[in-house]
């Protein structure tokens, strides 16, 4: 007949490891930061967008060349590029009728490389 007291808890829970971080929630980022981070990570969370980021990994690329490389319509690519811009993963410049895209900065390149490296690792059990 257990009354759910602290003495009924497993030894690990009584060791003081749980409940000692009274201000744990203070270590959380603000809602604005988590919103921006979720938007950023959503940019990586699609095969087409990830492939576009890979094309931009080492160079600036014209939208027409992205369309050709991925074998998709310009409309579909433009939609994905808009998502990537909104996530602040890419930047662009216009030169006459052509628009060129590149990764936004070295942070994006590092995240992409880390994600690809981790994705290529064999599953551990």
C-alpha positions in Angstrom: 0.0 0.0 0.0 2.1 2.9 -1.4 1.2 6.5 -0.8 3.4 7.9 -3.6 5.8 9.6 -1.2 9.4 10.5 -2.0 10.6 7.4 -0.3 8.5 5.3 -2.8 10.4 6.9 -5.8 13.3 5.2 -7.4 16.7 5.9 -5.9 17.8 8.0 -8.9 14.9 10.4 -8.4 15.7 10.8 -4.7 19.3 11.6 -5.4 18.5 15.2 -6.0 18.9 15.1 -9.7 15.2 15.8 -10.4 13.7 19.1 -9.2 17.0 20.8 -8.4 16.8 23.1 -11.4 14.2 25.6 -10.0 14.9 28.0 -12.8 15.2 25.5 -15.7 12.7 27.4 -17.8 14.9 30.5 -17.7 17.4 28.7 -19.9 14.7 28.5 -22.7 15.1 30.9 -25.6 12.3 33.5 -26.2 9.3 32.7 -28.3 10.6 35.0 -31.0 13.9 33.0 -31.2 12.1 29.6 -31.2 9.7 30.8 -33.9 12.6 32.0 -36.1 14.5 28.8 -35.5 11.6 26.6 -36.4 11.2 28.6 -39.6 14.9 28.1 -40.3 14.7 24.3 -39.7 11.6 23.9 -41.8 13.7 25.3 -44.7 15.9 22.1 -44.4 12.9 19.8 -43.9 12.0 19.2 -47.6 13.9 17.2 -50.2 13.6 19.8 -52.9 14.7 22.6 -50.6 17.6 20.5 -49.4 18.7 19.8 -52.9 18.5 23.5 -53.8 20.7 24.3 -50.8 23.2 21.6 -52.0 23.3 23.3 -55.4 24.1 26.6 -53.8 26.7 25.1 -51.4 29.7 26.3 -53.3 28.4 28.8 -55.7 25.8 31.4 -56.8 23.3 29.8 -59.2 20.8 31.3 -61.6 17.1 30.3 -61.1 17.1 28.9 -64.6 20.0 26.6 -63.8 18.3 25.4 -60.6 15.2 24.6 -62.7 17.3 22.6 -65.2 19.3 20.8 -62.6 16.2 19.6 -60.6 14.0 19.0 -63.7 11.1 20.9 -62.1 9.0 23.9 -63.2 10.1 27.4 -62.6 7.0 28.0 -60.6 7.8 25.0 -58.2 11.4 26.2 -57.8 10.3 29.8 -57.2 7.9 28.6 -54.4 10.7 26.6 -52.7 13.1 29.6 -53.1 10.5 31.8 -51.4 10.4 29.4 -48.4 14.2 29.4 -48.3 14.3 33.2 -48.4 11.7 33.4 -45.6 13.8 31.0 -43.5 16.8 33.3 -44.2 18.7 30.4 -45.7 19.4 32.0 -49.1 19.9 35.5 -50.5 19.6 36.6 -54.0 20.5 39.3 -56.5 19.0 40.4 -59.8 21.1 40.9 -62.9 18.8 42.0 -65.8 16.2 39.3 -66.3 18.2 36.8 -64.3 18.0 36.1 -60.5 21.0 34.5 -58.8 20.8 32.7 -55.5 23.4 31.8 -52.9 23.5 30.6 -49.4 22.8 33.4 -46.9 26.1 33.0 -45.0 28.6 30.6 -43.6 26.3 29.5 -40.8 23.9 28.1 -43.3 26.8 26.3 -45.1 28.0 24.8 -41.8 24.4 23.7 -40.9 24.0 22.1 -44.3 27.4 20.3 -44.1 26.7 19.1 -40.6 23.2 17.8 -41.6 24.5 16.0 -44.7 27.4 14.5 -42.7 25.0 13.3 -39.9 22.6 12.0 -42.5 25.3 10.0 -44.2 26.4 8.3 -40.9 25.2 4.7 -40.4 22.3 4.3 -38.0 23.5 3.4 -34.5 21.6 1.1 -32.3 
